[in-house]
């Protein structure tokens, strides 16, 4: 495994012990043997958010068979946004692909995002767009409602900001302000920083095992405050181009 991989696949997990091994093997199947710029030069960074099941033990066992796998462990549970940020900070790749740990994102879409990057010039983030959601009716309705409100307030031209599969430049991500739940607003935050983003249709799958860590009411209540905060950040943000003389 390269010590300076081109791509780092970051996966945050909390109590996903049955989904870890299948997803790790899908990632390696999707990327091994490809050209370096197409994802073949990669590492996998799992971030365990202090799981109360044996997710961490499963990850430790997998490291013996998957040389690309690295594991970061939160000593205290800190949430998905912090897990993603700590995974990106630990990552050695120039570009980052993220996946949700529940297996609903398809690792086979990572090469698709990389192919879009190859023809998209200076775009810094490629967000997945789940055109055929495989969630419950209530979750799809809640997501549609939330996306409509977010798009009206933030004007980020992103049809599905909550999709877990994304591809972005590591350096660009680390310039963004960090706060809890920031992962749901990455396109708007990238645009605020002066970077271009685009959305790419991707596959979406039903959860095969385990349970969701969110409910619609909690997400809605938190989302209202988050939206107001991100809207404030956008209003107060300023991008200034510089040149050295």
Buried (B, 14 or more C-beta within 10 A) or exposed (E): EEEEBBBBBBBBBBBBBBBBBEBBBBBBEBBEEBEEEBBBBBBBBBBBBBBEEEBBEBBBEBBEEBEBBBBBBBEEEBBBBBBBBBBBBBBBBBBBBBBBBBBBBBBBBBBBBBBBBEEEEEBBBBBBBBEEBEBEEEBEEBBEEBBEEBBEBBEBEBBBBBBBBBBBBBEBBEEBEEBEBBBBBBBBBBBBBBBEBBBBBBBBEEBEEBEEBEEBEEBEEBBEEBBEBBBEBBEEEEEEEEEEE
